[in-house]
Amino acid sequence: MRGVVCGAVLLGAMLSLPGSAAVLETDIFNGHTYYLLTANTWTASQAEAVSLGANLVRINTAAENAWIVERFGNRSGFHIGFTDADVEGVFQWINGEPVTYTNWNPGEPNNFGNEDYAEMDGASGIWNDIPDSAVRLALAETSAPEPSSGVLLALGLTGAAVLRKRLA
């Protein structure tokens, strides 16, 4: 499914979707669609993600973290949806999901210079806290039904209708 968005195939070109977000790449993993967005501040990137019907990525497992590094890790780093802007020292996912996994660099988060937002190092997958003024690429994520499940459901309903006609 790599590179498919709304039926359009990305061939290394930037895709502009509704809203202000410019999507550089996209992929699907574990039932979720991931969008690599152009560089901006964390809060501007989150606003771009919302314009896509998404949020900045939340990372729930080491396997997901590793997949992100494998798929999008050929960059210096990107914003992820982890922030302690509401309560200093209490990082949470921007979409409110419970925190089940973290991958902080040793000594992080350290709030050096009022750092309320998180980034992932593209090469290592290690996280770091940064200020909103830091301009980075961003990774957004939205839940998307597995395309195969819709196809299978349609095929199953069609097959049932055909079988019913034959039996009648």
C-alpha positions as CSV (number, residue, x, y, z in Angstrom):
1,M,0.0,0.0,0.0
2,R,3.0,2.3,0.1
3,G,2.4,5.6,-1.7
4,V,-1.3,5.3,-2.1
5,V,-3.5,8.2,-0.9
6,C,-7.2,8.4,-1.9
7,G,-6.5,6.3,-5.0
8,A,-3.6,8.5,-6.2
9,V,-0.1,7.0,-6.4
10,L,2.8,9.2,-5.2
11,L,5.8,9.0,-7.4
12,G,8.2,10.9,-5.3
13,A,6.4,14.2,-5.8
14,M,4.8,16.3,-3.1
15,L,1.0,15.9,-2.9
16,S,-1.2,18.8,-1.7
17,L,-4.3,17.7,0.1
18,P,-7.3,19.8,1.3
19,G,-6.1,22.3,3.9
20,S,-2.6,23.8,4.0
21,A,-0.7,20.6,4.6
22,A,1.8,19.4,2.0
23,V,2.3,15.7,2.2
24,L,5.8,14.4,1.1
25,E,5.1,10.7,1.5
26,T,2.4,8.4,2.9
27,D,2.1,4.8,4.0
28,I,-0.2,2.4,5.9
29,F,0.8,0.3,8.9
30,N,-1.3,-1.7,11.2
31,G,-4.5,-0.1,10.1
32,H,-3.3,3.5,10.3
33,T,-2.3,5.9,7.6
34,Y,0.9,7.9,8.1
35,Y,1.6,11.2,6.4
36,L,5.1,12.8,6.3
37,L,4.5,16.6,6.2
38,T,6.7,19.4,5.1
39,A,8.8,21.2,7.8
40,N,7.2,23.6,10.2
41,T,6.9,24.2,13.9
42,W,5.3,21.6,16.1
43,T,2.0,23.6,16.6
44,A,1.8,24.5,12.9
45,S,2.5,20.8,12.0
46,Q,-0.3,19.7,14.4
47,A,-2.7,22.2,12.7
48,E,-1.7,20.8,9.3
49,A,-2.3,17.2,10.5
50,V,-5.8,18.3,11.8
51,S,-6.5,19.7,8.3
52,L,-6.0,16.1,7.0
53,G,-8.3,14.7,9.6
54,A,-5.3,13.4,11.6
55,N,-3.0,14.3,14.5
56,L,0.8,14.2,14.8
57,V,1.8,10.6,15.2
58,R,1.4,8.7,18.5
59,I,3.7,5.8,19.0
60,N,2.3,2.9,21.1
61,T,4.9,0.1,20.7
62,A,8.6,-0.5,20.0
63,A,7.5,-2.3,16.8
64,E,5.7,0.8,15.6
65,N,8.7,3.0,16.5
66,A,11.0,0.6,14.6
67,W,8.6,0.6,11.5
68,I,8.6,4.4,11.5
69,V,12.4,4.5,11.5
70,E,12.6,1.9,8.7
71,R,10.0,3.6,6.6
72,F,10.6,7.3,7.2
73,G,13.9,7.4,9.0
74,N,16.1,8.6,6.2
75,R,15.7,12.1,7.6
76,S,17.3,14.0,10.5
77,G,14.1,14.0,12.5
78,F,10.5,14.9,12.7
79,H,7.7,16.1,15.1
80,I,5.7,13.5,16.9
81,G,2.4,14.0,18.8
82,F,3.9,14.0,22.3
83,T,3.7,17.2,24.4
84,D,3.8,18.5,28.0
85,A,2.5,21.9,27.1
86,D,-0.5,21.5,29.3
87,V,1.4,20.2,32.4
88,E,5.1,20.6,32.6
89,G,6.8,17.3,33.0
90,V,3.7,15.2,32.1
91,F,4.0,14.3,28.4
92,Q,0.8,13.0,26.8
93,W,-0.3,12.2,23.3
94,I,-2.0,15.1,21.5
95,N,-5.1,12.9,20.8
96,G,-5.4,12.0,24.5
97,E,-4.6,8.3,24.2
98,P,-2.9,6.7,27.2
99,V,0.9,6.6,27.1
100,T,2.0,2.9,26.7
101,Y,5.5,3.4,25.3
102,T,8.3,6.0,25.2
103,N,11.7,6.0,23.7
104,W,13.5,9.0,25.2
105,N,17.2,9.6,24.6
106,P,19.0,9.2,28.0
107,G,18.6,12.5,29.9
108,E,15.5,13.5,28.0
109,P,13.1,15.1,28.4
110,N,15.1,17.8,30.0
111,N,13.0,21.0,29.3
112,F,16.2,22.8,28.3
113,G,15.0,26.3,27.2
114,N,11.3,25.5,27.8
115,E,10.9,22.4,25.5
116,D,7.3,21.3,25.5
117,Y,7.2,19.2,22.3
118,A,8.8,15.9,21.1
119,E,10.7,14.9,18.0
120,M,12.0,11.6,16.9
121,D,15.5,11.2,15.5
122,G,15.0,9.7,12.0
123,A,18.1,7.5,12.1
124,S,17.9,6.1,15.7
125,G,14.2,6.4,16.6
126,I,15.2,8.1,19.9
127,W,13.0,10.9,21.2
128,N,14.0,14.4,22.3
129,D,12.1,17.3,23.7
130,I,12.3,20.6,21.7
131,P,10.8,24.1,21.8
132,D,7.9,25.0,19.4
133,S,10.3,27.3,17.5
134,A,12.2,24.2,16.2
135,V,11.3,23.6,12.5
136,R,11.1,20.0,11.6
137,L,9.4,17.6,9.2
138,A,6.3,16.1,10.9
139,L,4.7,12.7,10.9
140,A,0.9,12.6,11.1
141,E,-1.3,9.6,11.6
142,T,-4.9,8.7,11.2
143,S,-6.9,5.5,11.7
144,A,-7.9,4.1,8.4
145,P,-9.7,0.8,7.8
146,E,-7.6,-1.8,6.2
147,P,-8.5,-1.6,2.5
148,S,-8.6,-5.4,2.3
149,S,-11.3,-5.7,5.0
150,G,-13.8,-3.5,3.0
151,V,-13.0,-5.5,-0.1
152,L,-13.5,-8.8,1.7
153,L,-16.8,-7.6,3.1
154,A,-18.0,-6.5,-0.3
155,L,-16.9,-9.8,-1.8
156,G,-18.6,-11.7,1.0
157,L,-21.9,-9.8,0.6
158,T,-21.8,-10.3,-3.2
159,G,-21.1,-14.0,-2.8
160,A,-23.9,-14.4,-0.4
161,A,-26.3,-12.7,-2.8
162,V,-25.2,-14.9,-5.7
163,L,-25.6,-18.0,-3.5
164,R,-29.1,-16.9,-2.4
165,K,-30.2,-16.5,-6.0
166,R,-28.9,-19.9,-7.0
167,L,-30.7,-21.5,-4.1
168,A,-34.0,-19.8,-4.9
